[in-house]
């Protein structure tokens, strides 16, 4: 059962966190508008699109900076408790420091579940809208950039077929120097080539120009050539080069299926997708670690008052975000384990939390 003190601290925990988010999100929106207003006016973006963008921006921004908001809110109200000697009074009544932490852990649990569910179901849709708007309206040549810098694609599309296309253009749904190789038991059975391939969305077929099919036989090969040929394949051109932020836009179930499909295709971006997946679990756990660190740092009444605690808190919070970004990028751009990269900040700051907690108990 929660005591009156537990309810008091839990209420302050959740209320301060909510106020911190409501305080910083409008600031973030104002800064974003000041940076992008010229682009918006230049591209004559409809007001409704802008309104939807800032709805998605609010969710995306809050989710990205959630650790900082949480940490600063706990530092803020715990420092106020310490300055008002409320913590001394609580501990002097015979309550242990570990017992004092109970409402903080309950508050962290509530926020963690909320962040976890948002990351699974709400944030992906907001991320899609946020990034689509940026690449469509705010970035030069954004339509092409959202597919990545490399326009040459070589992929395995199923157990037997490999394809290659050159200079894929998302706007025109066209690619050049297309080739498809079909293998059976590691033996090449036929190869299809075309100087150009174009997707027809109305007929749901591909149009191949300068089509050539070479069927490999034991004695001699059979070659078929036609200027133009319509064909149906079990893939779409968009599947070959998914948008660079595709993993962020998928709900949990779809993300698992997408990663499995990309693994079979031999995608070189698997680490990027795994980083997104693992962060869905690691970010909520960080709520507990940062809460413990924040309480341990701010529960003591310091000579510098709340300002000193906030300075320490800001330094630790940004260090956490720095580690998170650095190791996430390291995993995406190298062979470094995505699982270790995502959880490394939690491991390091978890050790720091245990150390600070032991000192605070003394």
N, C-alpha and C positions, 0 to 999 in steps of 0.2 A: 504494500500500500504506500502511496505517496503521502509524505507529511506536508505540512503547510510550507515549510522551508523548501522542500522539493518542488512543490507547485510554483512557488515564488520564483525560484531560479529557472525552472523550465519555461515559465511564462516570459521571463526577461530574455532568455536564450532565443526563443522563437520570434519574439517581438523585435528584438534588436536586429536579428538576421533579416527579417522582412523589411524593416526600415532601411537597413543598409542597401538592400537590393533596390528598393524604390527610390533611394537617394541617388545611387550611382547610374542606374539605367537611363534616366532623363539626361544626365550629364553626357553619357556615352552617345545618346541620340543627337544631342546638340552638336557635339564635336563632329559626328559623322555627317550631319547635314551641312555644317560649315565647310567640310572638305569636299563634298560631292554635289553641292547645290548647282555649281556652274555646269557640270556634266549633265545633271538632270534637266536643266533648262535648255541646254544645247541640243539634247536628244529628244526634247518635247515628250517626256515620259508622262503617261496618264496619272492623274492623282491617285486613282484606286490602286494602281501598281505600286506606287510609292508607299501608300498606306499599308498594303500587304507586306511590302519589303520591311518596313519598320516593325511590324508585328513579328515577323520572322527574326529580325535583327534582335529584338528584345529577348526572345527565347535563346537564340544562339549566343548572344553576349553574356547573358546570365549563366548559361551552362559553361561557357569557356572560362569565366572568371569566378565561378562558384567557390573554389578553395580560398581565394583572397577575401571575398565577401564574408565567408563563414569565419575565417580566422580573425579578421578585424573586428567583427561583431562580438565574438567571444572575448577578445582582448578588451574591447571598449567597456562592456557592461561588467566584466569581472574586475577590471581596474577600478570602476566606480564602487563596487562592493568593497574592495580592499581599502580605498581611500576613506570610505565611510565607516571603516573598522567593522563592517558586518561580518566579514570572513573570520576575523579574530574572535568575534562573539560566538559564531557558529562552532568553531573548533574548540573554543574554551568550554563549551557546554558538554564536551565529551564525545562529539562526533569526530570520527577519524577522517583523514584527508581522502581516503579511498571512498568512504561513505558519502563524503561531500561531493564527490565526482558523479554520483549516481544520476542526478537530474541532467547533468551535461551529457552523459552517455545515452540517456533516453532521448534527449533532444537531437543528438547526433544520429541516433537510429531512425528517428522520424524523418529527418532531412535526407539521410542516406537512401531510405526506401523511396522517397519522393524523387530524388535525383536519378536513382536506378530506373524507375518506371518512365521518367521523362526521357532518359537516354535510350530506352528500348523503343518507345512508341511516339513521343512528341517531337523530340529534338531532330530525328532524321527528316521529317517533313519540313520543319523550319529551316534546317540546313540546306535542303534542296531549293526552297524558295529563295533563301538568302544568296546562295551561290549562283543560281540561275540569273537572278537580277544583276548581280555584279558582272558576270561574264557577258550578259546580253547587252546591258546599257552602259556600264561604267568602265570597261576595259577595251582598249583598242584591239580590234581583231579578236574579240573575246570568244566568238563562236568557234574559232579554230583553236584558240589557246585552251579552251575547256577540254579538248581532246588530247592535250599534251603537245610537247614540242616535236616528238617523233611521229611523222606521218607514214612511216614504213611499218607494215605489220606482218609478222610471221607467227602463226598460231596453229596449235592443234585444236580442231573443233570437235573431234570425237575420237574414238579409239583407233580409227583407220585413216582419217583424213587430215591433211595439213594444207594450209593455204598461205599464200604470200600476196600482199598488195602493196603498191607503191603510191605515195602522194594521195592518201585518202582525204577527200574533201567532204566535210559533214554537211555543208550548205547544199551542194548539188547531189549528194548521195552517190558520188562517183569516185572510183579509184583506178589506177593505171597499173599496167604490167601484172595482171592477175595470173596466179597459177594455183592449181589444186592438185595435190598428189594423193592417190589412194593406194594404201598398202593392205596386204593380207598376209598375216604371219611374217611380217617384216620384209615382204617381197613387194616391189612396186608393180601394181597391176595396170594402172593408167594414170596419165597426167593431162590435165586440161589447162590451156593457157589462153589469154586474151590480152589485147593491147589496152582494153578499157572495159570496165564493168560498171553498170549503173543500176541502181535499185529503183524499180517502178512501184511506188506505194499503192497505186490504184489496183493494179493487177496482181500485186504481191509476188512479183517474179524479178529475176535479174536478167538484164540484157547484156550479153557478152559480144563485143565487137572484135573482129579478126579472130574468131573462135578456132581453136585447134585442139583436137583430142588425139592423144597417142596411146593406143592400147598395146601393152607389152605381151607378146606371145613367146612360146618356146622357140619357134622357127623364125618368124618374122613379125615385125610390128605393123599394126594397122593405124593409119593416120587419116583423120577426118578433118576437113577444113571448110568453114563457111564464113561469109563476111559478117553475119549477125545471127545470134541464136538466143532464144529465150530459155531460161532454165530456172528450176526451183531448188534452192538449197535450204538446209535446216539451220540457217543462221541469218541474222540481219547485220548490215554493215555497222550499225551502232554497237553491236555486241563485240565487234573486233577491237574497237577503240573506245571503251567506256569513258565517260567524263572523269577528269582527274579526281573529283571529289565524290565519286559514286558510292564509296563505302559509307560515307557520312550520311547518305540519304536513304539508307536501307534500314528497316526495322530488324530486330534481332534475328528472327527466323529467316528472313530473306537474306540477311548478311551471311549467315552460316551457309546457306545454299549457294550464294554467289561465290564465296571463297572456295568452296568445294569444286564448283564448276571451273573457276579460274585456275585452280591447282591442276586439274586434268588437262587444261589447255596449255599449261606451261607458262602462265603469265609471269612476267618479271616484276609485277607490282604486288605480289602476295604479301610481302612484309608490310607495305603501306596499309593494306586491308586488315592485316592481323593487329597492327597497332590500334586501329580504330575499334576493333572488336574487344581487345583486352582492356582498353580504356573505359569501356562501358562498365566494367567490373571494378577497376582500380580506383576510379574517381570517387565513387561512393565510400569506399574503404578509407580514403584519405580524410573524410569528415571526422572519423574517430581519432585519427592520428593528430590532425591539426587542432582538434578540440582539446585533447590532452596537453599538447604543447602550449596552447594559448592559456589554459588554466594555470599550468605550472609556471609560466612566465609572469602572468599578471596577478596571481593570488597574493603575492608579496607586496606590501606597501613600500614603495621606493621613495628616495629623497626627491627625485625628479618628478614624481607624481605620474599621472596618466600619460603625459607626453613621452616619458622614457619608455613606458610599456608599449605605447603605439609605435614608437621608432623601432624597437626590437621586433615587434610583431610584423611591421611592414617589411623589414629586412628578411625575416624568416619566410614570410608568405611569398615574396618575390623570388627568394632563393628556391623555394619549392617549385614555383612555376617555371623558373629558369631550368632546373634539372629536368622537369617534365618535358619541356620543349626540346632541350638538347638531346636527350636520350631517345625521344620519339623520332627526331630527324635522323639520328645516328642509325636507328634500326631501319628506317625507310631507305636510306641511301647506301647501306653497307650490308654485310652478312651478319651483323650483330643480332642476337636473338631478340625478336620483338617482345616476347614474354618477359625476359629479363629487363629490357629497356623500359617497358611500361611500369613494371613493379619496382624498379630500382629506387626511384624517389621515395616510394612508400617504405621500402626497407630501410633506407638511410634515415629518413625522418622518424620512422618507427623506433629505431635505436635511440635517436635523439629524444623522443618522447619519453621512453623508459628512463633515460638518464636524468632528464629534467624533473620527471615525476618523483624519482627517488630523492633528489635534492630538495624538492618542495616539501616532501613529507618530514624532512628533518627540521 
